[in-house]
Amino acid sequence: MTDYFQEARAARRKVLELIYKAQTSHIGSNFSCIDILTVLFDKIDLDKDQFILSKGWAAASLYYFLWKRGRITEEQLNSFCQEGSPFIGLAEPVIPEIKIAGGSMGIGLPGAVGLALAKKFKDEEGKIYCLMGDGELQCGTTWESILIATHYKLNNLVVIIDRNSLQALGRMEEIINMETDWDATLYSKFRSFGWEVKGGNGHDYQDVEDFLIGREWKDNKEERDKYHFSRLRVQMNPKIFIAHTIKGKGVSFMENNNEWHYRAPNKEHYEKALTELHSQT
């Protein structure tokens, strides 16, 4: 059985090293989704399934897990954001496992919908997995894609939203505030559009695994009452997991600190973060 905690901790240490050496940005965004990717890349079948990193600014984490699965070399991983390397700070389709460039907000999900639809037309096995940042929910292309996925009954499409509540310039509700309760609104909107919706802790490996392998959802009456959740779902619906996360998760001075959206760690930051990651049990 995979020790997800140890795998995620190793991923954070390596991603920290890559970003420190490159002196590039988005470490907070990487750290918020590493626990999700740890479980996802343990379960995904890269010969049948495809993964789209819509929040392409978490590219360092994607490259790390592709290296763990033997899809890129250690030399390629260590070339992250180095001069002449195609492995830059935004996910680019430089290898077959990266089908669509990520990083321009609202682009990944439309691409994932197209890939899922193509699989349907060709009657191919496998699923399309797409990891989005919650800031992308402010893009019109996202909601157009959600409607298309419902219309074509894309039950081979699995979407995860990294719901860390922060985007480049602030908290989501400070940029565009839909309602007083963002989360209830999200659940309601996806449900009304015909999607199968689950919410959970994006740092709880069991929550993520339960969603990905389709295990029966926990009978949490409080959650069902709050979000009017029903278990009675049509099996042809696309699925979405609203994964509540902490930006910068794993390093105390980065957690929920939006400075680390763009800031690169200096030597002092690097050593302090590394010490914290090594001490976690």
N, C-alpha and C positions, 0 to 999 in steps of 0.2 A: 504493500500500500504506500502510495506517495506521501511523503512528509511535506505537506504544502507549506507549513511555516518555514522550514529550513530552505525549501526551494525559493520561496519569496524573499527571504532574507538574503540569500546568495544573489538573487536578481537585483535587489536594491544596492548591494555593495558594488556590483559590477556596473550598474547604470550610473551610480554616483561617480565611479572612477572614469567612465567614458565621458561624462559631461564635464567633470573637472578638468580632464586632460584637454578636451576640445574647447573649454571655456565658452560653451554655448548655453542655451537656456532651456526652460520647461522642465526642470527637475521636479517641481511640485506636481505637475500634470502627469509625469511618469510615475511618481510614487503613489498617486491616488489609484492607479489602475493595475499595479503590478500583482496584487492578490487575485484580481479577476483573471488576468492573463495566465497566472500560475496554474489555475484550475482549467482554464480553457485549453491551453496548449497540452495539458495532460490528457484531455478527452477528445480533442479534435483529430479527425483522420485527414491528414494533409494530402492524401492521395485521392480522396473523394470530396472533402469539404474545402471551402475557401473562406479565408478570413480577411475582412476589410477593416483597416484601422482608419476610421473617419477622422478621429482626433489624431491626425498624423504627426502632431508635434510631440507625441509620445513614442517617436520612432526608435529611440535608443532601447526601450523595453521590447519593442517588436523584434528588433535585430537580435537582442539577447535570446529571446525564446526560439527564434528561428535557428540560432546557433545551437541551442540545446537540443533541438530536434534534428540537427545534422543537415540543415538546409543552406547554411553559409559556414564558411570556415572561421576559425578563431582570428586569422589574419584579417579577414573582411570585417569581422566584428570590431576589432581594435583599430580599424581605419576610420571609425565613426567621426565624421566631420573633420577629417584630416585632409590636407591639400591633395586634390586629384581623386579623392574617393567618391564613388557614387552613393555611398551610404551616408546621406546627409541628415540634417536635423528634422526633416519632414519625410514621411514615408513616400518613397518613389518606386514605381514598377521596374526596378532594375534586376529583379529575379522573378521566376515564374510564380512564386508564392505571394508576391505582392502584385495584385491585379490592377489596383486603382490607386492613384496618388491621393494621399490624405493630407489635410492641413488647411485647405480652403474650406471654411465652415459651410456645412450643408451639402457637400459633394459626395461624401462617402455613402450615405444611405441611398441616394438615387442610383449609384453604381451597384450597390448590393442588391437593390430591387431588380435591376436589369440582369444581373448574373443569376439571381434566383428564378426569374422568369425564363431565361435561356435554358436553365436546367429542366424546368417544367416542359418546355417545348420539345426538348431533346429526350425527355424521359430518363434523365441521368440520376444516379444515386447521389447522396450527399446533401449537405446543407450549406447555406451561406450565413456566416456569422459576421455581425457588424458591431464594432464598439464605437460609440459616439460620446462626445462631450456634451454636457447638458446645455452649454451655451448655444449649441447647434439647434436647439429647439426653438430658437428665435428666427430661424431661417425658413422662408416660404417653401424652398425646395424640399425640406424635411417633411412638411405636412402634405405636400403633393405626393411624395413618395409613399407616405403612410396610406393614403387613399388608394393609390395604384396597387399596393400590396394586398389590401383588403379585396379590391375588385377581382384580382386574379387568384385569390385564395392561396397565397404563397406560404403554405405551412412549412416550406423548406427554408424560410427566412427567420433567423433568430437575432434579435437586436438587444444589445446591452447599453444602457445609458450610465455613464460614469457621473453620478449625481453628487459632485463635490460642492455644488452651490456657488462656485467661483469661476469667473472667466477673466479674460485678459485685463479688463479695466475695473473690475469690482465684483460685487455680489450680483447674482442674476437679477434679483428683484430691484436692484438699483439701476440696472441697464434697461430692462423691459419688465415691468411688473404686471403679470397677467391677473393675479388674484391675491387676496390676503393669504391664502394657503396654496402655495405653488404645488406642493405634492399632491394634495387632493385633486387639484385641477388637472394635473398630468394624468393621474389614474383615470379620472372621469373622461378626459379627452380620448385617450387611447382606447378605452373600453367602448366609448360611443362610436369610434371609428371601426369597431369590429375586431380589435386585437385582443389576444389573450395576455393579460397583464399580471405581473408579479412584482412586488417590492421586497427588498431585503437589504441586508448589510453586505456591501461589496467587499468588506474585509473579513467576513465570516465565510471560511472555505466551504462549510457545509451548505450555507444558503446558496452560494454560487453553484456548487456541484448539484444540489437538488434541482435547481432550475435547468442546468445544462443537460442532465441525463433524464429529465422528465419525471423525477420522483414525485410522488404525491405531495402536494403542498401542505404545510403544517396547518392544522385546524386552529387558526388564530382568530378567535371571534372578534377581538378588538380591531384587528386589521381589516377584517371583512366588513365590520360595521362602519368603520371610518371611511373606507373607500368603496362601500357598496359592492364588495367583491363577491362574485358568484363562481362556484366551481363548474357550473354547467356551461361548458364552452364547446363550440363546434371544432372538431379536430382539423378542419381545413384552415383555421385562422393562423396568421403570422403571430409570433410570440415576442414579447418584450420584457426585459428585466430592468426595473429601475433600481440600480445599485447605489445605495447611499454610502458615500465614501468621504474621506478626509484628504484634502489636498496636502501633499507633502507627507503623507502617512509614513511613520517609522522614524522620523527625525524630529525631535521636539520643537526645535526653533524654526522648522519649516512648516509644521502642521498648521493649517488654516491661516497661513501667512502668505498673502497674495504677492508679496515681493518676489517669491520664488517661482512665479510664473515666467518671468524673464531673466531673473538674476542668475548669474553663474557663481558657483562656490569658489572662494579663494582657498589658499592652503589651510588657513585656520578653520574655515567652515568645513572643508573636506575632512580634516583630521578629527574634528569634533563629531561630525556625522558618522564617520567610520567607527569611532569608539562606541557611539550609541548603538549602532547596528551590530557590532560584535558582542555587545553586552546583553542583547535581548535573548531571552529564553522562553 
